[in-house]
Each structure stands twice: as structure tokens, then as C-alpha cells.
Amino acid sequence: PSGGTSADLGLSLSLNAALACLRLEDWEQAETYASRALRLNPRSSKAFYRRGLARARLPGLEADARRDFEQALAIEPKGEGAQLVRMELERLKNKGSDGAGFDAPANAAPQEARRFEALNATREQKGVPKVSWTEWKSAEERIAATSAAAAAWRRRVAEASKCPHQGAEEDADGCASLSSCLDDLAKQKAKQRPPSGEIVMAEDQALAQHQGSKDSGVLLGSSSDGVQLLAPGPWLFDGKSSKDITFDHVVAGGGQFSVEVWAACNGAFGHQCLLAYRDQGADGSNKAGYMFYVEPDGVWSFWVGAGSRWEKLYGPKVEMGRWTHLRGVVDTKTREARFYVDRKLATSQSWVDYLPNVKRTLRLGAGRCEEDPHFFFKGDLRDVCVLGRSVADEDVSGEVADFAKKQDGSYAEHAAALERLPDVLRQSKGTGLSSGVSALGVALKWCSAMAGLPSSGLSQRMGSGKAEEEYRAAALKLLESTSSGFSALFLSFNLQAALRIEDNGERLRMSFGPGLGQQHWAVVLRSGQRYKLLYEVDGLSSLPQVLERQRKLRPQLDGWVKQKDAAMWLNALDSLAFSLDASEVEDALLTVFQFGYWASQTITPEVSLSNFVASARGSKVQAALAQGLSREVIEKVFRELSAEASR
């Protein structure tokens, strides 16, 4: 072999030997093999990491171990490997000569101390390195925060089934036709192919052209008495976050305006600002603009700036977790302000000398637009709308929906872009297609990956948000959509784990760890209150089986399922991808990969997890939502993509 090939082979063998010695706790030999690997490649972050692991457990070499870990981070500062290196550095930092870092402090709560000591005792029995009190405490806090966010999400999804926006009509005939089409396509066999590489999409091939606006999804109108701003959302605020929207609200010549928002409060009462479009001088003068609040005593309120003071209009008690419609109205000519809750007049105030905000942005989820966010809101918002006239208790949702259709051309763009996908696949000669049982399954896996790319314009990813926040926003937008026609949520996700099927399908084991990730896909279709789940898991759930289980679950709906069923599946995927509780992940696995198994007369597999570490979770989820699609477009695209996948 060539010199380069021989060196590569030697490096691989040395790294594997070092890893094997680490598992056998032969620290000296592991250090030797890792050093040998570094002689072959002085830039190997794995070699530095594995030598650091060995040296950290050899007496007197802690400083050398720290240098090795720092070298590994310098070479590879990002990714899962870097996270593991930082954990080891933290462990070294907390490790003293007497091992005090691995003891609960004297002031620790007795219950916490017992849990911490029990965990380390178990790890010691298994031959796994102990964790420090700082590491354990940090992980516990993260689990508590994640659990609280997940609980709020579950409440939100449950509320979605009662959301007052469920006005979209379902197309029963279209659903029947699409079901028949999917059943036929699911039977087509896929061509077996080698593993596919990373899917790359050119900008001109995107499903919808990416706008790159920081206020993506915000629609501005020019009508003096109609809709001036519409921000559909939804937004999920955790009591620590907010969103600013650029908006110049100039009160029209009529001197009237209305601002409204749908809100659901999920947090404890206190001064919480849902929406602020305000300004105020440094000395407290020139109070301008308006705000919606949750007051400390648990009531809704609408604040109006009147120069020297805030005019506060109070509403009824807040019902936790319930969607509530809030509307504030200001008439500068009659000097009147009104506050409506669920389109019922809560209170009105006369002799209000409204002072407009002329230089601050609109802020959602917190208050004080003139400085850093304060008075954070814990809950969810959607459908923020400003109209240039006085609106009383009437329902203007139809006017708002018409405005959205005229202003937002994305629905038509989604349909046109989806129709381009078969040509993109033909031009690439099937690049990116993988193996699978059915041609439709292979095609939809490719389609989901394409739709989830940032250049698609459909992706919910904003560049800085967490994966769970972006997924949850897309899922809720699907559940709460009022668009006509069909909607399709494309999901591509990697759980950083390998799913193993054992004992002829009687046992499922999910093994976690770096490099073990399998790419999964799913498509959720919606028409009105009907949903259909499409996915495929090699060796576990073929697409025909997935469709058949849904037919058995809801036989009266011809293979479509109800909104509560779709909400259950989306909730389970959230737990499977993001939960830090092993039992929740176990419970969610079957719901996601064998949805409706309880309706079929088959043996339910036993589920187990291995190497599950809550602090090391790093699931990746991409979500893309296309709305306003016709049944004909979906069938045409799915047929053509399946034909390409079967060639």
C-alpha cells in the first residue's frame, strides 16, 4: 500500500486499540496507543481526547490530561466530540486530591444528596466514571427546565384541539382520492441503492425562495383603515425570551386604530407583558404607545400611553393555558380607549390623550421597548394584528384571512416549488435517494430532506433558535392552521441513536452515542380536521403497514386520523427527540415508529435504551410546512417522485 494509506490504517488501528484499552480500564496501555496515534497524526482530536481520558485516571498526570483535552478542543471546538471534551475538563476542574468534587456539599438538600450519591454508586458499580456535584446539579437543572418547557408544550398541543381558529374545511372527496393514491404508491417497490450522501440544493431549486428577513412571516398593509400589520406566529415564550418586530405604526387620518392578539398564559401570575409598542423618557415622562399585560393579581390589561401617565384598562381573570382573544381600541378624536376580551367589552376609558410611539419597535413576549426586555411573558401568542380603524366586538378574522392571502404569496410558491421537485430529482439522476421498502417512502425521505434545507424557505429554522423551539412552532402552525386545501409538514430528524430490532421484532433497543445517528423522515398531511401520518422505518414499519394501522385506528375516516391523534404523534416525537427523561423516551418510541399499534392485533415489542445520557442529547430536527396545496398537486408530485425512486 501507499505511504498515506499505511499511515491512515496505522492511525485507525491505534485509535481503536486506545478505545479498547479505555473500556478495559487499562489506562497505561491506552495512553501508549493514543500517543502512538498522535505520532502518526499530530492533529488528531480523537487521539488527544483518548490520551486525556487515560492520563486523567493515572496518578499525577491530571495536568497532562488537561493539556490533552485543551488541544482536542483547539483542533475541533464544535460538535458532539467537543461537548464530551468539555465535560471531561469540568470533571478535572472539580476533582481534588481528596475527591471532594465528587461529594455532596454540606449544605446540599438531603434528598438531592441521596440521589447524587446513589447515582455515583451505580456508576461505580458499572465501571463508569463518577460525576461531580457541579455536573450533576447542572444536569438536574437542565432536566427540570426541559421538563417544564415540555409540559407547557403538551398543554399547548392539548389546547390546539380546542383552538377557536379551527375554521378550515376538510375535503372529504379529496381525502378519499389521496388515500387511494397513497395506498397504490406504497405498494411500488423501491430500487436498492448504496447509502446516500448529504443532500445539497441550489438556491434556484428551493421550494420557496428564502427572503432572509429578520421579520419573516410578518405582513404589512398600506390601507389606512384596514389591516396594517399581521404577524401570524405562533410564538412560544418561556419567560426568558422575546421577539422584536420592525413596525412603524402611524395613526391614520381618522385617528382610530385597533390592535389584537390571541394569547395563552402558561406561567405563574406577575407583571408579564405580552405585547409592547411603547416609549418612555428616561425620567418617566412622555409615556407613549400601548401594551397588553398579565397583572400581578392575575387579570388581563391594556395600557395606553397618555404622556404623563399610563391609562390602564383591566379585564377579567386569566385562565391558565386557555386561548384568549384580546383587543385594544383607541380613538384619538373622541379621546376614548376600549378593551375587549374574547370580543366582549371589558372596560372603556374616556378623556384619554393618546401619545403615539414614533421610534420604538414592536416587542412580543416582554415589555420596555426603549431598553432591554423586562417583564417577560410565559405563554404563547399568535395572530398579532393592527387595523387602522375602531373595531368593537365584531369578528374580523375573515378580513384578516383575505388580507393574508393577498399579501402572502407563499401558498402559491409552495405548490409551484413542490411541482418542480420531480425535475430536480431527474436532473440529479437520483442523487440523494436511499434504499427502502417502498418507492414512495424513499421519495418522501428525499423530499423531507430537501424541504428542511435552509434554502427551501419553508424551513422553520431562523438560524439561532433551538431545534425543539423550531419544531414546536412548525407543529403548532400545522395544528392551528386555518388555510384551505391541504397542508403538509415535512420532517427530517436524527436522534443521534441507532435503532436495533431484536428477537424477530419482539424487542427494540435504541443505542445512543456519537456517530450512531440514523436519519428518519415523516410527512404529516392535513385537510380540515383529518390527518395522515406517512413514515417508514426499515425492518420495523413499512409504509403499507403505517397506513393500515391508521385505517384500523379510525376505520370511519378511511385511513385518516383525528386531530387528537396527530397531536399525540407530534407530542411523542417531541419527547423522543428532546426529552431528558429515559422513561419518556421509551414510552414515545413505539408511538412514533409504530403509531396505532394498540389498534392492531399484534405483539407489542419490548423497548429498552442503552447508553442514554441526558446531558449528551443532541437530536437534530428539520421541519418545513407547506400550506394551501391542492390534492391534485400532492398526487402529481408523489406519483412522479415515486416513479423516479422505483427506477
Solvent accessible surface area in square Angstrom, and as a share of the most:
residue,aa,sasa,rsa
1,P,151,0.95
2,S,71,0.46
3,G,61,0.59
4,G,48,0.46
5,T,78,0.45
6,S,56,0.36
7,A,41,0.32
8,D,94,0.48
9,L,106,0.53
10,G,23,0.22
11,L,32,0.16
12,S,52,0.33
13,L,108,0.54
14,S,7,0.04
15,L,20,0.10
16,N,86,0.44
17,A,28,0.21
18,A,0,0.00
19,L,52,0.26
20,A,48,0.37
21,C,15,0.09
22,L,19,0.09
23,R,186,0.68
24,L,143,0.71
25,E,84,0.38
26,D,59,0.31
27,W,55,0.19
28,E,109,0.49
29,Q,69,0.31
30,A,0,0.00
31,E,34,0.15
32,T,55,0.32
33,Y,52,0.20
34,A,0,0.00
35,S,19,0.12
36,R,104,0.38
37,A,0,0.00
38,L,16,0.08
39,R,169,0.62
40,L,80,0.40
41,N,50,0.26
42,P,93,0.58
43,R,157,0.57
44,S,10,0.06
45,S,19,0.12
46,K,121,0.51
47,A,0,0.00
48,F,24,0.10
49,Y,45,0.17
50,R,34,0.13
51,R,38,0.14
52,G,0,0.00
53,L,25,0.13
54,A,0,0.00
55,R,41,0.15
56,A,7,0.05
57,R,58,0.21
58,L,18,0.09
59,P,124,0.78
60,G,68,0.66
61,L,55,0.28
62,E,57,0.26
63,A,52,0.41
64,D,34,0.18
65,A,0,0.00
66,R,86,0.31
67,R,133,0.49
68,D,4,0.02
69,F,0,0.00
70,E,86,0.39
71,Q,89,0.40
72,A,2,0.02
73,L,30,0.15
74,A,78,0.60
75,I,36,0.18
76,E,80,0.36
77,P,70,0.44
78,K,164,0.70
79,G,53,0.51
80,E,53,0.24
81,G,34,0.33
82,A,2,0.01
83,Q,64,0.28
84,L,50,0.25
85,V,7,0.04
86,R,121,0.44
87,M,52,0.23
88,E,17,0.08
89,L,35,0.17
90,E,56,0.25
91,R,23,0.08
92,L,9,0.05
93,K,154,0.65
94,N,33,0.17
95,K,82,0.35
96,G,34,0.33
97,S,130,0.84
98,D,115,0.60
99,G,24,0.23
100,A,56,0.43
101,G,18,0.17
102,F,25,0.11
103,D,86,0.45
104,A,23,0.18
105,P,54,0.34
106,A,117,0.91
107,N,139,0.71
108,A,21,0.16
109,A,48,0.38
110,P,94,0.59
111,Q,125,0.55
112,E,45,0.20
113,A,17,0.13
114,R,147,0.54
115,R,120,0.44
116,F,1,0.00
117,E,96,0.43
118,A,60,0.47
119,L,67,0.33
120,N,9,0.05
121,A,50,0.39
122,T,59,0.34
123,R,54,0.20
124,E,113,0.50
125,Q,154,0.68
126,K,151,0.64
127,G,42,0.40
128,V,59,0.34
129,P,51,0.32
130,K,71,0.30
131,V,19,0.11
132,S,0,0.00
133,W,38,0.13
134,T,63,0.37
135,E,27,0.12
136,W,15,0.05
137,K,58,0.25
138,S,64,0.42
139,A,26,0.20
140,E,51,0.23
141,E,105,0.47
142,R,97,0.35
143,I,48,0.25
144,A,63,0.49
145,A,61,0.47
146,T,31,0.18
147,S,52,0.34
148,A,51,0.40
149,A,43,0.33
150,A,10,0.08
151,A,33,0.25
152,A,19,0.15
153,W,3,0.01
154,R,89,0.32
155,R,110,0.40
156,R,4,0.01
157,V,2,0.01
158,A,61,0.47
159,E,23,0.10
160,A,1,0.00
161,S,57,0.37
162,K,141,0.60
163,C,5,0.03
164,P,77,0.49
165,H,26,0.12
166,Q,44,0.20
167,G,58,0.56
168,A,14,0.11
169,E,150,0.67
170,E,73,0.33
171,D,63,0.33
172,A,50,0.39
173,D,118,0.61
174,G,3,0.03
175,C,0,0.00
176,A,47,0.37
177,S,39,0.25
178,L,0,0.00
179,S,3,0.02
180,S,62,0.40
181,C,3,0.02
182,L,1,0.00
183,D,36,0.19
184,D,74,0.38
185,L,3,0.01
186,A,4,0.03
187,K,141,0.60
188,Q,71,0.32
189,K,148,0.63
190,A,11,0.08
191,K,104,0.44
192,Q,124,0.55
193,R,45,0.16
194,P,106,0.67
195,P,132,0.83
196,S,48,0.31
197,G,60,0.57
198,E,159,0.71
199,I,28,0.14
200,V,123,0.71
201,M,15,0.06
202,A,51,0.40
203,E,95,0.42
204,D,110,0.57
205,Q,50,0.22
206,A,0,0.00
207,L,0,0.00
208,A,9,0.07
209,Q,81,0.36
210,H,106,0.47
211,Q,140,0.62
212,G,56,0.54
213,S,54,0.35
214,K,155,0.66
215,D,21,0.11
216,S,61,0.39
217,G,49,0.47
218,V,23,0.13
219,L,27,0.14
220,L,99,0.49
221,G,21,0.21
222,S,120,0.77
223,S,54,0.35
224,S,71,0.46
225,D,80,0.42
226,G,9,0.09
227,V,6,0.03
228,Q,22,0.10
229,L,0,0.00
230,L,5,0.03
231,A,0,0.00
232,P,38,0.24
233,G,18,0.17
234,P,9,0.06
235,W,38,0.13
236,L,51,0.25
237,F,15,0.06
238,D,68,0.35
239,G,22,0.22
240,K,160,0.68
241,S,44,0.28
242,S,40,0.26
243,K,45,0.19
244,D,65,0.33
245,I,0,0.00
246,T,68,0.40
247,F,12,0.05
248,D,119,0.61
249,H,10,0.04
250,V,115,0.66
251,V,36,0.21
252,A,23,0.18
253,G,77,0.74
254,G,43,0.41
255,G,6,0.06
256,Q,58,0.26
257,F,0,0.00
258,S,0,0.00
259,V,1,0.00
260,E,13,0.06
261,V,0,0.00
262,W,20,0.07
263,A,0,0.00
264,A,2,0.01
265,C,0,0.00
266,N,14,0.07
267,G,4,0.04
268,A,90,0.70
269,F,85,0.36
270,G,22,0.21
271,H,75,0.34
272,Q,10,0.04
273,C,0,0.00
274,L,0,0.00
275,L,0,0.00
276,A,0,0.00
277,Y,4,0.02
278,R,13,0.05
279,D,15,0.08
280,Q,46,0.20
281,G,25,0.24
282,A,123,0.96
283,D,121,0.63
284,G,22,0.21
285,S,43,0.28
286,N,96,0.49
287,K,35,0.15
288,A,6,0.05
289,G,0,0.00
290,Y,0,0.00
291,M,0,0.00
292,F,0,0.00
293,Y,4,0.01
294,V,0,0.00
295,E,11,0.05
296,P,75,0.47
297,D,92,0.48
298,G,0,0.00
299,V,22,0.12
300,W,3,0.01
301,S,0,0.00
302,F,0,0.00
303,W,21,0.07
304,V,0,0.00
305,G,0,0.00
306,A,10,0.08
307,G,19,0.18
308,S,90,0.58
309,R,110,0.40
310,W,32,0.11
311,E,19,0.09
312,K,84,0.35
313,L,3,0.02
314,Y,107,0.41
315,G,16,0.15
316,P,67,0.42
317,K,133,0.56
318,V,10,0.06
319,E,99,0.45
320,M,96,0.43
321,G,11,0.11
322,R,88,0.32
323,W,6,0.02
324,T,2,0.01
325,H,1,0.00
326,L,0,0.00
327,R,0,0.00
328,G,0,0.00
329,V,1,0.00
330,V,1,0.01
331,D,11,0.06
332,T,48,0.28
333,K,150,0.64
334,T,88,0.51
335,R,86,0.31
336,E,49,0.22
337,A,0,0.00
338,R,38,0.14
339,F,0,0.00
340,Y,10,0.04
341,V,12,0.07
342,D,47,0.24
343,R,62,0.23
344,K,154,0.65
345,L,96,0.48
346,A,41,0.32
347,T,41,0.24
348,S,56,0.36
349,Q,73,0.32
350,S,60,0.39
351,W,174,0.61
352,V,2,0.01
353,D,75,0.39
354,Y,25,0.10
355,L,65,0.32
356,P,51,0.32
357,N,2,0.01
358,V,126,0.73
359,K,138,0.58
360,R,75,0.27
361,T,49,0.29
362,L,1,0.00
363,R,16,0.06
364,L,0,0.00
365,G,0,0.00
366,A,0,0.00
367,G,0,0.00
368,R,74,0.27
369,C,13,0.08
370,E,35,0.16
371,E,78,0.35
372,D,106,0.55
373,P,44,0.28
374,H,69,0.31
375,F,77,0.32
376,F,67,0.28
377,F,0,0.00
378,K,78,0.33
379,G,1,0.01
380,D,5,0.03
381,L,0,0.00
382,R,20,0.07
383,D,27,0.14
384,V,0,0.00
385,C,2,0.01
386,V,1,0.00
387,L,0,0.00
388,G,6,0.06
389,R,67,0.25
390,S,32,0.21
391,V,0,0.00
392,A,38,0.30
393,D,85,0.44
394,E,79,0.35
395,D,87,0.45
396,V,9,0.05
397,S,58,0.37
398,G,46,0.44
399,E,61,0.28
400,V,20,0.12
401,A,43,0.33
402,D,77,0.40
403,F,27,0.11
404,A,27,0.21
405,K,116,0.49
406,K,168,0.71
407,Q,91,0.41
408,D,51,0.27
409,G,42,0.41
410,S,26,0.17
411,Y,70,0.27
412,A,74,0.57
413,E,81,0.36
414,H,14,0.06
415,A,19,0.15
416,A,48,0.37
417,A,2,0.01
418,L,7,0.03
419,E,62,0.28
420,R,91,0.33
421,L,1,0.00
422,P,1,0.00
423,D,64,0.33
424,V,13,0.07
425,L,0,0.00
426,R,93,0.34
427,Q,132,0.59
428,S,42,0.27
429,K,186,0.79
430,G,18,0.18
431,T,94,0.55
432,G,12,0.12
433,L,5,0.02
434,S,14,0.09
435,S,43,0.27
436,G,11,0.10
437,V,64,0.37
438,S,1,0.01
439,A,0,0.00
440,L,0,0.00
441,G,2,0.02
442,V,3,0.02
443,A,0,0.00
444,L,0,0.00
445,K,58,0.25
446,W,6,0.02
447,C,0,0.00
448,S,1,0.00
449,A,21,0.16
450,M,4,0.02
451,A,0,0.00
452,G,1,0.01
453,L,33,0.16
454,P,84,0.53
455,S,22,0.14
456,S,0,0.00
457,G,33,0.32
458,L,5,0.03
459,S,17,0.11
460,Q,39,0.17
461,R,87,0.32
462,M,115,0.51
463,G,77,0.74
464,S,108,0.70
465,G,29,0.28
466,K,125,0.53
467,A,21,0.17
468,E,45,0.20
469,E,78,0.35
470,E,13,0.06
471,Y,2,0.01
472,R,13,0.05
473,A,21,0.16
474,A,0,0.00
475,A,0,0.00
476,L,0,0.00
477,K,61,0.26
478,L,0,0.00
479,L,0,0.00
480,E,0,0.00
481,S,8,0.05
482,T,69,0.40
483,S,13,0.08
484,S,69,0.44
485,G,33,0.32
486,F,3,0.01
487,S,4,0.03
488,A,2,0.01
489,L,0,0.00
490,F,2,0.01
491,L,0,0.00
492,S,5,0.03
493,F,2,0.01
494,N,23,0.12
495,L,2,0.01
496,Q,24,0.11
497,A,1,0.01
498,A,13,0.10
499,L,18,0.09
500,R,106,0.39
501,I,61,0.31
502,E,56,0.25
503,D,76,0.39
504,N,162,0.83
505,G,24,0.23
506,E,89,0.40
507,R,102,0.37
508,L,1,0.00
509,R,86,0.31
510,M,1,0.00
511,S,9,0.06
512,F,17,0.07
513,G,21,0.20
514,P,83,0.52
515,G,78,0.75
516,L,60,0.30
517,G,31,0.29
518,Q,74,0.33
519,Q,86,0.38
520,H,15,0.07
521,W,12,0.04
522,A,1,0.01
523,V,0,0.00
524,V,1,0.00
525,L,0,0.00
526,R,6,0.02
527,S,1,0.00
528,G,2,0.02
529,Q,67,0.30
530,R,40,0.15
531,Y,0,0.00
532,K,3,0.01
533,L,1,0.01
534,L,0,0.00
535,Y,5,0.02
536,E,16,0.07
537,V,12,0.07
538,D,100,0.52
539,G,71,0.68
540,L,20,0.10
541,S,0,0.00
542,S,21,0.14
543,L,0,0.00
544,P,52,0.33
545,Q,92,0.41
546,V,2,0.01
547,L,6,0.03
548,E,73,0.33
549,R,24,0.09
550,Q,1,0.01
551,R,67,0.24
552,K,103,0.44
553,L,26,0.13
554,R,42,0.15
555,P,91,0.57
556,Q,115,0.51
557,L,30,0.15
558,D,65,0.34
559,G,0,0.00
560,W,0,0.00
561,V,0,0.00
562,K,78,0.33
563,Q,13,0.06
564,K,118,0.50
565,D,4,0.02
566,A,0,0.00
567,A,10,0.08
568,M,90,0.40
569,W,2,0.01
570,L,0,0.00
571,N,30,0.15
572,A,11,0.09
573,L,1,0.01
574,D,3,0.02
575,S,16,0.10
576,L,0,0.00
577,A,1,0.01
578,F,18,0.08
579,S,9,0.06
580,L,12,0.06
581,D,60,0.31
582,A,42,0.32
583,S,64,0.41
584,E,58,0.26
585,V,0,0.00
586,E,61,0.27
587,D,111,0.57
588,A,6,0.05
589,L,0,0.00
590,L,14,0.07
591,T,17,0.10
592,V,1,0.01
593,F,3,0.01
594,Q,22,0.10
595,F,2,0.01
596,G,0,0.00
597,Y,54,0.20
598,W,113,0.40
599,A,31,0.24
600,S,15,0.10
601,Q,175,0.78
602,T,96,0.56
603,I,138,0.70
604,T,71,0.41
605,P,11,0.07
606,E,102,0.46
607,V,28,0.16
608,S,34,0.22
609,L,29,0.14
610,S,28,0.18
611,N,110,0.56
612,F,41,0.17
613,V,70,0.40
614,A,19,0.15
615,S,29,0.19
616,A,39,0.30
617,R,24,0.09
618,G,30,0.29
619,S,13,0.09
620,K,127,0.54
621,V,3,0.02
622,Q,49,0.22
623,A,4,0.03
624,A,0,0.00
625,L,7,0.03
626,A,0,0.00
627,Q,13,0.06
628,G,28,0.27
629,L,2,0.01
630,S,45,0.29
631,R,67,0.25
632,E,101,0.45
633,V,22,0.13
634,I,5,0.03
635,E,19,0.08
636,K,94,0.40
637,V,3,0.02
638,F,7,0.03
639,R,113,0.41
640,E,49,0.22
641,L,0,0.00
642,S,0,0.00
643,A,37,0.29
644,E,20,0.09
645,A,0,0.00
646,S,46,0.30
647,R,163,0.60
